[in-house]
């Protein structure tokens, strides 16, 4: 009876999903957040303050630079 209920060993081969390309909006937002100093490990208060007061202005600047053909830093 054991032979009928014995489990077979199964080996799965998986790979990580491919990274998807970022849209232009995502690239602009990432650049604006870097210019504002948003990084991993900052306090919640600083994050909220920078997201409200800094990111909208910097995002507009980055978007205008891109539309005018200027290269970003």
C-alpha positions in Angstrom: 0.0 0.0 0.0 2.9 2.4 0.7 4.0 2.1 -2.9 0.7 3.5 -4.1 0.7 6.5 -1.8 4.4 7.4 -2.0 5.0 11.0 -3.0 7.1 11.8 -6.0 9.8 14.4 -5.7 9.1 17.4 -7.9 11.7 20.0 -8.9 10.4 23.4 -10.0 12.6 25.8 -12.0 11.6 29.4 -11.9 13.2 32.7 -12.8 12.5 36.2 -11.6 10.2 38.3 -13.7 11.8 40.6 -16.2 12.0 44.3 -15.2 9.5 46.3 -17.0 10.4 49.7 -18.6 9.5 52.8 -16.8 7.1 55.3 -18.3 8.3 58.9 -18.8 6.0 60.0 -16.0 7.6 57.6 -13.6 11.1 58.7 -14.7 10.2 62.4 -14.1 8.7 61.6 -10.7 11.8 59.7 -9.7 14.1 62.5 -10.7 11.9 65.1 -8.9 12.0 63.0 -5.7 15.8 62.7 -5.9 16.1 66.5 -6.2 13.9 66.9 -3.2 16.0 64.5 -1.1 13.4 61.8 -0.7 15.2 58.6 0.1 14.8 55.4 2.1 14.9 56.0 5.8 13.7 59.5 6.2 11.0 60.2 8.8 7.4 60.2 7.9 7.1 63.9 8.8 9.9 64.8 6.4 8.5 62.6 3.7 5.0 64.2 3.9 6.5 67.7 4.1 8.7 67.1 1.0 5.9 65.4 -1.0 3.5 68.4 -0.4 5.9 71.3 -0.6 8.8 70.3 -2.9 7.8 67.5 -5.3 5.0 69.4 -7.2 7.4 72.3 -8.1 10.3 70.1 -8.9 8.1 67.8 -11.1 6.9 70.8 -13.1 10.6 71.9 -13.6 11.7 68.4 -14.6 8.8 68.1 -17.1 9.5 71.6 -18.6 13.2 70.8 -19.0 12.3 67.5 -20.8 9.8 69.3 -23.1 12.4 71.9 -23.9 14.9 69.3 -24.8 17.4 70.0 -22.0 19.2 67.1 -20.5 18.7 66.4 -16.8 21.6 66.0 -14.4 
